[in-house]
Amino acid sequence: MHQRAGLALLALALPLLAPQLAHAAPAEKCLQHPLTAVPGLTSVGASGAAPAGRFVVGTGERSDGLRSVVRWHDGVPTQLGVTGDWALAIDASDDGQILITTNAANLRYRDGSAEQLPTPAGYADAGLSAIDNAHGLAVGYATDANGQNGHGVVWSATNQPRVLPVPAGFNHAIANDIDDDGTVVGIIQDWDWENAGVRAQEAVIWRPDGTVALLPKSGSYPEATAIRNGIAVGTDAGQAVRWDLATGAPATPIAPGKATALNDRGDVLIDTNAAITGQGLRPLEQKDPGGASGIAPAAITNTRQLYGTDGYTNQPVRWNCS
């Protein structure tokens, strides 16, 4: 659902386009449209959206310097009363639940109030990544006080944490997304903490029963970032890729870059482009003529609307790829 928190890793980009995109004509841009302004806030950005697109979430800065969480419901913005020195709206589901991380706590907002998602016993810190759209399961990770020795975590609909196993030979894991059947995708790593280096990394799934399976790879640092209906996407050897979990086949390249989100139709967000089924790779419009300010797309909905922030206008925006 949303762009995930994790460790930034460098990968070698290959100059090869996926077969389905290599001979496509230049695609039309997905045009950008500003979201409704939020009175009383500046530096507003959108950072997530529910699959159907009725709920979009983000944050903005108040006059006192605190960040305030915002929800757009059918385009109408509301401040939810959740603030912090640092705050980020992570993800949303179609029933209106919202995951939020602040400097003080990890939260689930529903039915007009915020509920705390506790850090699992034995861990010092935790972060959130996504919420599933069927059962309200939240997924993220927990670490020690140094941000090391992480494990994936699934919080139940009643906010009880369950720590996911890390296979032997690895000492760190991050869970990035969760499917509606409870399947979780992410990475496991073997870190050399003393020398700040990753010795090995695998893209993985945690099945609903908690068992772990490695995803096929061709490079050294693959990552599974998002999942929908048994299809996972991510990156491998500099390519945005797609894994079909039902077949277990090797990853299918989509285009150079990193896939960070997908919808129920199989459309994929890749960096600042959208790979739209039947249309190819479509760039997202940027308002900066030179492109230096950049854009930060965060979510793609089932209606082929993408949400994020334009760095030039410093506004929350929607890109229409329908």
C-alpha positions as CSV (number, residue, x, y, z in Angstrom):
1,M,0.0,0.0,0.0
2,H,2.4,2.5,0.9
3,Q,6.2,3.3,0.4
4,R,8.0,1.4,3.1
5,A,10.6,2.4,5.9
6,G,13.8,0.4,5.8
7,L,17.5,0.4,5.1
8,A,18.6,2.1,1.9
9,L,20.7,-0.3,-0.2
10,L,22.6,0.4,-3.4
11,A,22.1,-1.9,-6.4
12,L,23.6,-1.9,-9.8
13,A,21.1,-0.7,-12.4
14,L,21.0,-2.7,-15.6
15,P,20.4,-0.8,-18.9
16,L,17.9,-3.4,-20.0
17,L,14.1,-2.8,-20.4
18,A,11.6,-5.6,-19.7
19,P,10.4,-7.2,-23.0
20,Q,6.9,-5.9,-22.6
21,L,8.1,-2.3,-22.4
22,A,11.2,-2.3,-24.6
23,H,9.5,-1.5,-27.9
24,A,6.6,0.6,-26.5
25,A,6.1,4.1,-27.9
26,P,6.7,7.0,-25.5
27,A,3.8,7.0,-23.1
28,E,1.7,9.9,-22.1
29,K,2.4,11.5,-18.8
30,C,0.1,11.0,-15.9
31,L,-1.0,14.5,-15.2
32,Q,-0.7,16.1,-11.8
33,H,-3.5,17.7,-9.8
34,P,-3.2,19.4,-6.3
35,L,-5.2,18.0,-3.4
36,T,-7.5,20.3,-1.5
37,A,-5.4,22.7,0.7
38,V,-5.5,22.2,4.5
39,P,-6.3,25.4,6.4
40,G,-3.7,26.2,9.1
41,L,-1.0,23.9,7.8
42,T,2.1,24.4,5.6
43,S,4.5,21.9,4.0
44,V,1.7,19.5,3.5
45,G,2.4,16.1,1.9
46,A,0.5,13.0,1.0
47,S,2.1,9.7,2.1
48,G,-0.5,7.0,1.6
49,A,-3.9,6.0,0.3
50,A,-6.5,3.3,0.7
51,P,-6.9,0.9,-2.2
52,A,-10.2,2.4,-3.4
53,G,-8.9,5.9,-3.1
54,R,-11.6,7.4,-0.9
55,F,-9.1,7.9,1.9
56,V,-5.7,9.6,1.4
57,V,-3.4,10.4,4.3
58,G,-0.5,12.8,5.0
59,T,0.8,15.4,7.3
60,G,1.5,19.1,7.5
61,E,3.2,21.6,9.8
62,R,1.3,23.8,12.2
63,S,2.3,27.3,13.3
64,D,3.8,25.9,16.5
65,G,6.1,23.6,14.5
66,L,4.3,20.3,15.3
67,R,3.4,18.0,12.5
68,S,-0.3,17.2,12.2
69,V,-1.8,14.1,10.5
70,V,-4.4,14.8,7.8
71,R,-7.0,12.6,6.1
72,W,-8.7,13.4,2.8
73,H,-12.0,11.6,2.7
74,D,-13.5,11.8,-0.8
75,G,-11.2,14.8,-1.3
76,V,-12.2,16.7,1.8
77,P,-9.2,17.2,4.3
78,T,-9.5,16.9,8.1
79,Q,-6.9,17.2,10.7
80,L,-7.2,14.1,12.9
81,G,-5.8,15.6,16.1
82,V,-2.7,13.4,16.1
83,T,0.4,15.5,16.3
84,G,4.1,15.2,17.1
85,D,7.5,16.8,16.7
86,W,7.7,14.2,14.0
87,A,4.7,12.4,12.5
88,L,4.0,10.3,9.4
89,A,0.8,8.8,8.1
90,I,1.9,5.4,6.8
91,D,-1.1,3.7,5.2
92,A,-4.9,3.5,5.1
93,S,-7.5,0.8,4.5
94,D,-10.9,1.1,2.8
95,D,-12.7,1.1,6.1
96,G,-10.9,4.2,7.2
97,Q,-8.2,2.8,9.5
98,I,-4.9,4.7,9.3
99,L,-1.5,3.7,10.5
100,I,0.6,6.6,12.0
101,T,4.1,6.8,13.4
102,T,5.1,9.8,15.6
103,N,8.2,10.5,17.7
104,A,6.3,9.1,20.7
105,A,4.3,6.1,19.4
106,N,3.0,3.9,16.7
107,L,-0.7,4.3,16.3
108,R,-3.8,2.9,14.6
109,Y,-6.5,5.6,14.0
110,R,-10.0,4.3,13.7
111,D,-13.5,5.3,14.7
112,G,-12.3,8.8,15.6
113,S,-9.5,7.8,18.1
114,A,-5.9,6.7,18.1
115,E,-4.9,3.4,19.6
116,Q,-1.3,2.5,20.5
117,L,0.4,-0.4,18.7
118,P,2.8,-1.7,21.4
119,T,6.5,-2.5,20.7
120,P,6.9,-6.3,21.2
121,A,8.5,-7.4,24.5
122,G,12.3,-7.6,24.3
123,Y,12.6,-4.9,21.7
124,A,13.4,-1.2,22.1
125,D,11.8,0.3,19.1
126,A,9.4,-0.5,16.3
127,G,8.2,1.0,13.0
128,L,5.1,0.5,10.8
129,S,4.9,-0.3,7.1
130,A,1.4,-1.2,6.0
131,I,-2.1,-2.4,6.8
132,D,-4.1,-5.1,5.1
133,N,-7.4,-4.2,3.6
134,A,-9.4,-7.2,4.8
135,H,-8.7,-7.8,8.4
136,G,-6.9,-4.8,9.8
137,L,-3.6,-6.5,10.3
138,A,-0.7,-4.0,10.6
139,V,2.8,-5.0,9.6
140,G,6.2,-3.5,10.4
141,Y,9.4,-4.3,12.3
142,A,11.0,-4.1,15.7
143,T,14.7,-3.6,16.6
144,D,17.0,-3.1,19.5
145,A,18.0,0.3,20.9
146,N,20.6,0.6,18.1
147,G,18.2,-0.1,15.3
148,Q,19.8,-3.5,14.8
149,N,18.8,-7.2,15.1
150,G,15.3,-6.4,13.6
151,H,12.4,-8.8,13.2
152,G,9.2,-8.4,11.2
153,V,6.1,-7.9,13.3
154,V,2.4,-8.3,12.6
155,W,-0.1,-6.6,14.9
156,S,-3.6,-8.2,15.1
157,A,-6.8,-6.2,14.6
158,T,-6.8,-5.9,18.4
159,N,-3.2,-4.5,18.3
160,Q,-1.4,-7.5,19.7
161,P,2.1,-7.9,18.2
162,R,3.4,-11.2,16.8
163,V,7.1,-11.4,15.9
164,L,8.0,-13.1,12.7
165,P,10.9,-15.6,12.6
166,V,14.3,-14.8,11.1
167,P,16.0,-17.9,9.5
168,A,19.3,-19.2,10.7
169,G,22.3,-17.3,9.1
170,F,20.5,-14.0,9.1
171,N,20.3,-11.4,11.9
172,H,18.0,-8.6,10.7
173,A,14.6,-8.4,8.9
174,I,12.2,-5.8,7.7
175,A,8.6,-6.5,6.8
176,N,7.4,-4.1,4.1
177,D,3.8,-5.1,3.2
178,I,1.0,-7.5,3.9
179,D,-1.6,-9.1,1.6
180,D,-5.2,-9.6,2.5
181,D,-4.6,-13.3,3.3
182,G,-1.9,-12.4,5.8
183,T,1.1,-13.1,3.6
184,V,4.0,-10.7,4.4
185,V,6.8,-9.6,2.1
186,G,10.1,-8.0,3.0
187,I,13.8,-8.7,3.4
188,I,16.2,-10.7,5.6
189,Q,19.8,-9.7,6.0
190,D,23.1,-10.8,7.5
191,W,24.7,-7.7,8.8
192,D,28.2,-7.1,9.9
193,W,27.3,-4.5,12.5
194,E,30.8,-3.7,13.5
195,N,31.8,-2.7,10.0
196,A,28.4,-1.4,8.9
197,G,28.0,-3.8,6.0
198,V,25.5,-6.3,4.7
199,R,27.0,-9.7,4.0
200,A,23.9,-11.2,2.5
201,Q,20.3,-10.2,1.7
202,E,17.2,-12.1,0.5
203,A,13.7,-11.1,-0.6
204,V,11.3,-13.2,1.4
205,I,7.7,-14.0,2.2
206,W,6.3,-14.9,5.5
207,R,3.3,-17.1,5.0
208,P,0.2,-16.7,7.2
209,D,1.4,-19.7,9.3
210,G,4.6,-17.8,10.0
211,T,7.0,-20.0,7.8
212,V,9.5,-18.2,5.6
213,A,10.3,-18.7,2.0
214,L,13.0,-17.1,-0.1
215,L,12.0,-15.5,-3.4
216,P,14.0,-16.3,-6.6
217,K,16.7,-13.7,-7.3
218,S,19.3,-12.9,-9.9
219,G,21.3,-10.2,-8.0
220,S,22.9,-9.9,-4.6
221,Y,20.4,-7.5,-2.8
222,P,16.8,-8.2,-3.9
223,E,13.9,-6.7,-1.9
224,A,10.2,-7.4,-1.9
225,T,8.4,-4.2,-1.2
226,A,4.7,-4.7,-1.8
227,I,2.1,-7.5,-2.4
228,R,-1.4,-7.8,-3.8
229,N,-3.5,-10.9,-4.5
230,G,-0.5,-13.2,-4.5
231,I,1.7,-11.0,-6.7
232,A,4.8,-9.4,-5.0
233,V,6.9,-6.6,-6.5
234,G,10.2,-5.1,-5.6
235,T,13.7,-4.8,-7.0
236,D,16.4,-7.2,-8.1
237,A,19.7,-6.3,-9.8
238,G,18.6,-2.8,-10.5
239,Q,15.3,-3.9,-12.1
240,A,11.8,-3.4,-10.8
241,V,10.4,-7.0,-10.7
242,R,7.3,-9.0,-10.2
243,W,7.0,-12.4,-8.4
244,D,4.0,-14.7,-8.9
245,L,3.9,-16.5,-5.5
246,A,1.5,-19.1,-6.9
247,T,3.9,-20.4,-9.4
248,G,7.2,-19.7,-7.6
249,A,8.7,-18.8,-11.0
250,P,11.7,-16.5,-11.3
251,A,11.0,-12.8,-11.0
252,T,9.7,-11.0,-14.1
253,P,11.5,-7.7,-14.9
254,I,9.2,-4.7,-15.4
255,A,11.6,-1.8,-16.0
256,P,14.8,-0.3,-14.5
257,G,14.3,1.0,-11.0
258,K,12.5,0.0,-7.8
259,A,8.9,-1.0,-7.5
260,T,7.4,0.3,-4.3
261,A,3.6,-0.2,-4.6
262,L,1.0,-1.9,-6.7
263,N,-2.8,-2.1,-7.0
264,D,-5.4,-4.9,-7.5
265,R,-5.1,-4.4,-11.3
266,G,-1.4,-5.2,-11.4
267,D,-0.3,-1.6,-12.0
268,V,3.0,-0.8,-10.4
269,L,4.6,2.4,-9.0
270,I,8.3,2.4,-10.1
271,D,10.3,5.4,-8.8
272,T,8.6,8.4,-10.5
273,N,6.8,6.3,-13.1
274,A,3.7,4.1,-13.2
275,A,3.7,0.8,-15.1
276,I,0.1,0.6,-16.2
277,T,-1.2,-2.7,-17.5
278,G,-1.7,-2.5,-21.2
279,Q,-0.2,1.0,-21.5
280,G,3.5,0.6,-20.6
281,L,5.6,2.8,-18.4
282,R,4.0,6.3,-17.9
283,P,6.0,9.1,-16.3
284,L,4.4,11.2,-13.5
285,E,4.2,14.9,-14.3
286,Q,6.6,17.2,-12.4
287,K,5.9,20.9,-12.1
288,D,9.6,21.8,-11.8
289,P,10.7,22.5,-15.5
290,G,14.2,21.3,-14.7
291,G,13.1,18.4,-12.5
292,A,15.6,19.2,-9.7
293,S,12.9,19.6,-7.0
294,G,11.6,16.1,-7.6
295,I,8.4,14.4,-6.7
296,A,7.6,11.7,-4.0
297,P,4.8,9.4,-5.2
298,A,3.7,7.1,-2.3
299,A,0.6,5.1,-3.3
300,I,-1.3,3.8,-6.3
301,T,-5.1,3.1,-6.0
302,N,-7.3,0.6,-7.9
303,T,-8.7,3.6,-9.9
304,R,-5.2,4.3,-11.3
305,Q,-4.8,7.5,-9.2
306,L,-1.4,8.0,-7.5
307,Y,-0.8,10.2,-4.5
308,G,2.3,11.9,-3.1
309,T,4.0,15.2,-2.9
310,D,5.5,17.6,-5.5
311,G,8.8,19.1,-4.2
312,Y,8.5,22.2,-6.5
313,T,5.1,23.3,-5.4
314,N,5.5,21.7,-2.0
315,Q,1.9,20.4,-2.2
316,P,0.1,17.1,-1.8
317,V,-0.9,15.9,-5.3
318,R,-2.7,13.3,-7.3
319,W,-1.6,11.9,-10.6
320,N,-4.3,10.6,-12.9
321,C,-3.1,7.5,-14.8
322,S,-6.6,6.3,-15.8
